[in-house]
Amino acid sequence: MIPGFFIEKQTDYEMEYAFSPNAFVDFMMIQSNVNAIVESGEVNESAAREWMRKSLEPIFGSNEKQLVFYGYSRYIRRA
């Protein structure tokens, strides 16, 4: 934690978002681990997108899916 502050409260949450297969691939393309590989030149963007589309086809088909993301918010206060 940051010196001089303490966690007063933490709230856990889950958020649901609906994604089409292409929208989910777009979302995954902005993730840091994907960015690192594409920016390093190890894999080009179109190859990464195609690999994801093929990998996700058994899960999504051509349908939209509701996905759940878990997270938390911490409320901090100066000591």
One Martini backbone bead per residue (centre of mass of N, CA, C, O) as a GRO file, in nm:
protein
   79
    1MET     BB    1   0.103   0.031   0.006
    2ILE     BB    2   0.063   0.359   0.070
    3PRO     BB    3   0.209   0.576   0.242
    4GLY     BB    4  -0.046   0.723   0.452
    5PHE     BB    5  -0.243   0.484   0.377
    6PHE     BB    6  -0.572   0.320   0.371
    7ILE     BB    7  -0.802   0.065   0.368
    8GLU     BB    8  -1.142   0.107   0.411
    9LYS     BB    9  -1.252  -0.036   0.138
   10GLN     BB   10  -1.401  -0.322  -0.036
   11THR     BB   11  -1.538  -0.383  -0.366
   12ASP     BB   12  -1.704  -0.627  -0.519
   13TYR     BB   13  -1.746  -0.731  -0.870
   14GLU     BB   14  -1.975  -0.775  -1.150
   15MET     BB   15  -1.965  -0.782  -1.512
   16GLU     BB   16  -2.177  -0.761  -1.794
   17TYR     BB   17  -2.108  -0.861  -2.136
   18ALA     BB   18  -2.175  -0.827  -2.473
   19PHE     BB   19  -2.051  -1.045  -2.740
   20SER     BB   20  -1.926  -1.074  -3.026
   21PRO     BB   21  -1.684  -1.225  -3.182
   22ASN     BB   22  -1.552  -0.960  -3.299
   23ALA     BB   23  -1.565  -0.790  -3.037
   24PHE     BB   24  -1.383  -0.978  -2.872
   25VAL     BB   25  -1.133  -0.957  -3.047
   26ASP     BB   26  -1.102  -0.654  -3.015
   27PHE     BB   27  -1.065  -0.663  -2.709
   28MET     BB   28  -0.812  -0.856  -2.709
   29MET     BB   29  -0.622  -0.658  -2.879
   30ILE     BB   30  -0.588  -0.458  -2.606
   31GLN     BB   31  -0.416  -0.649  -2.468
   32SER     BB   32  -0.099  -0.661  -2.349
   33ASN     BB   33  -0.009  -0.945  -2.451
   34VAL     BB   34  -0.090  -0.894  -2.744
   35ASN     BB   35   0.059  -0.632  -2.799
   36ALA     BB   36   0.345  -0.740  -2.750
   37ILE     BB   37   0.350  -0.943  -2.987
   38VAL     BB   38   0.278  -0.749  -3.216
   39GLU     BB   39   0.499  -0.524  -3.160
   40SER     BB   40   0.744  -0.734  -3.192
   41GLY     BB   41   0.662  -0.922  -3.461
   42GLU     BB   42   0.587  -1.223  -3.400
   43VAL     BB   43   0.287  -1.120  -3.468
   44ASN     BB   44   0.039  -1.043  -3.663
   45GLU     BB   45  -0.267  -0.909  -3.650
   46SER     BB   46  -0.421  -1.097  -3.849
   47ALA     BB   47  -0.321  -1.363  -3.721
   48ALA     BB   48  -0.438  -1.315  -3.440
   49ARG     BB   49  -0.733  -1.284  -3.524
   50GLU     BB   50  -0.764  -1.560  -3.665
   51TRP     BB   51  -0.692  -1.738  -3.426
   52MET     BB   52  -0.921  -1.639  -3.243
   53ARG     BB   53  -1.162  -1.705  -3.419
   54LYS     BB   54  -1.106  -2.012  -3.435
   55SER     BB   55  -1.092  -2.066  -3.123
   56LEU     BB   56  -1.395  -1.934  -3.066
   57GLU     BB   57  -1.607  -2.084  -3.240
   58PRO     BB   58  -1.701  -2.315  -3.036
   59ILE     BB   59  -1.821  -2.094  -2.838
   60PHE     BB   60  -1.981  -1.880  -3.031
   61GLY     BB   61  -1.989  -1.893  -3.318
   62SER     BB   62  -2.238  -1.645  -3.427
   63ASN     BB   63  -2.283  -1.557  -3.138
   64GLU     BB   64  -2.377  -1.403  -2.865
   65LYS     BB   65  -2.213  -1.328  -2.549
   66GLN     BB   66  -2.218  -1.352  -2.202
   67LEU     BB   67  -1.985  -1.184  -1.995
   68VAL     BB   68  -1.778  -1.214  -1.700
   69PHE     BB   69  -1.647  -0.964  -1.479
   70TYR     BB   70  -1.401  -0.929  -1.233
   71GLY     BB   71  -1.373  -0.709  -0.938
   72TYR     BB   72  -1.241  -0.402  -0.777
   73SER     BB   73  -1.276  -0.160  -0.512
   74ARG     BB   74  -1.078   0.089  -0.353
   75TYR     BB   75  -1.083   0.263  -0.044
   76ILE     BB   76  -0.896   0.542   0.043
   77ARG     BB   77  -0.705   0.678   0.326
   78ARG     BB   78  -0.572   0.903   0.509
   79ALA     BB   79  -0.387   0.866   0.811
   0.00000   0.00000   0.00000
